[in-house]
Amino acid sequence: MSKTTKVEIILNHHAGNGLAISACHKIINFLEKNQISYEIHKTLKDGDGVRIAKQLANHPNDSKIIVIGGDGTLNQAVNGVKESNYPNTALGYIPGGSGNDFCRGIKLKIKDPVVLLQAILSMKQPQIIDVGKAYNDDFSHYFINNIGIGFDARTVYYTNHSERKDFLNKLHLGTLSYFTNLLKVIKKQPAFGLDVDYRNHKKHFDSAYIVVATNHPYFGGGFAIDPTANPFNHHLNLVVVKKITGMTFIKLFSKLLTNGSHLQDKNVWHIEDSHFSLRNQTKQYGQMDGEELSQNEFNFHFEVSQHSFWLPIK
């Protein structure tokens, strides 16, 4: 292993209904056995991940900052580092959430938290991975997975407030929680107006239903909304699905679940670019990396950025 004087752990002990805590216990046992200094920084309320990561990045040394939690916790840590005096500070990540789409999207193969930690500590140079940035006059935020408006975001809202979410997470069935709530949303999510600006073009939708700006293929714990998205090609992807119902929707969704051919459907529109803008015309649910955004008439500019990660990927 290369010399790491200390491991700074940002821990969301609520993530994954015990998955993050379990991973952290294994990590601590390894660190103590190998006499590696560490400190645990627990996130106790929303926004703590941003604050803690910013503080740690502002005091650079030979330590490595490692996040243990879900994608929402990693999102906060990335944004905290970006706000710091050293915005290129690399982050390690031990996934402990219910969805873990980021690791799925970058094709991280190592599942065991201790083996992953060993690989992280052995790394001499971090990996550069694309992240997205969404901003307007009042908002600026980086995202590692995606931002959704409408159907997907409403599903995230219902999932996060579901009484069965914790039970399914205990059974390691977090994706099933998302799927069951997705079926509820089909009847409740209305169509809405949407405008997209890209490559000096303007595209208007009268009946947008699913809108996802994504950094890699996955959302909702493993659903490949855009199999062509790639977190290493310096582009973001945008997928817009028009309002459809009944068997038409079921057939389209079965394509999404099986072979990705939904992108060729006449009711689906998608682009890949380094930047684009969108705005919807009625208040809708929003989500960013699985965390809720309040209902808004969203008006976002999107661009691709990069960040450094201590993650052993090829």
Phi, psi and omega in degrees: 000143173288162187287115172237115186284335183200149175248121177262114185256122171264113188243125167260096187287352176271346188295140174064016179051049177110346180295318181293319178298316180299315179297320182295320178299318179295320179296315181298316179302318179294314182298317180291321178298325182261010175054045175258126182293143179208162173216138181257130178242103184278140171273120184256339179211166182302133180096348180296325179299321177295310183298313183295314181297321178297315180297316181294319181291332180288350180233073184294142175203202182271011179278164173243134178269124182233128179266131172239113183166203179265184181297329177295323178292318177295322176305311181298319181295318177300315181293326176295317178296318181297333178276350186278177176286348180230074189292351178263008180302127183284151178236138168267163183212126171249106186294134179215025180263186181272337182254309178054045181291330182298311180295325176294319182291327180267001177062046174286121187272331187283124181259325183289125185298324180289317177298320178296316178300316179301318179295319179298314181293337180277346184289134177265332179229139178283162175269141176265123182233141178295144167227158178264159174227131176240136183204158168209197184294335185243003190212136174210121186207142174267149176225147183264332182251281185198166170239128180240148177229133177095235189305306182298315183294323177294323177297318176301317179299311181295321180295315181295336181253014181279138177291338183269354184300311182297320180299315180291326177296324178299328179270007182061038181239042181300325179295324178296324176300316178298315185295318181295324178285331175302320180296326177293321187289335182309318182278336190262338184279120178276163171286158179211158178283144182212138175239135179236131174250127181202139175047043181065021176243158175235135180232127180247139175237128175279332189224057174292148185228310175241125179227117182224119169263121192227150181265341180206180190295332202255149167213164175066021178086031173126002176279125184273087181293328175215095182297344181274349182292146187215120183281018179230004185257008176063031174228159167248158177243147177234127178240128176236124176249130179284160180295120176222159185224173172060219183295331178299317179292317181299317179295319180295317183291327177295327175295319179299319184286336189254299191229005177075008182286357177300336180294339179268358181290146182294342180269003182241135177233136180211152177222163173229125182199167179278342177200150176194171180228151174213154176210134176255159194252001173221158181296130181224160171292147176226153175218148176225115181053039177082001178254143186289139164254142181298155180299130185208165162269096189285140176220092189242141164261137180243140172212156180271142176227189178220159172213158180265134181228139169276082180220127185278085178237157182253000000 
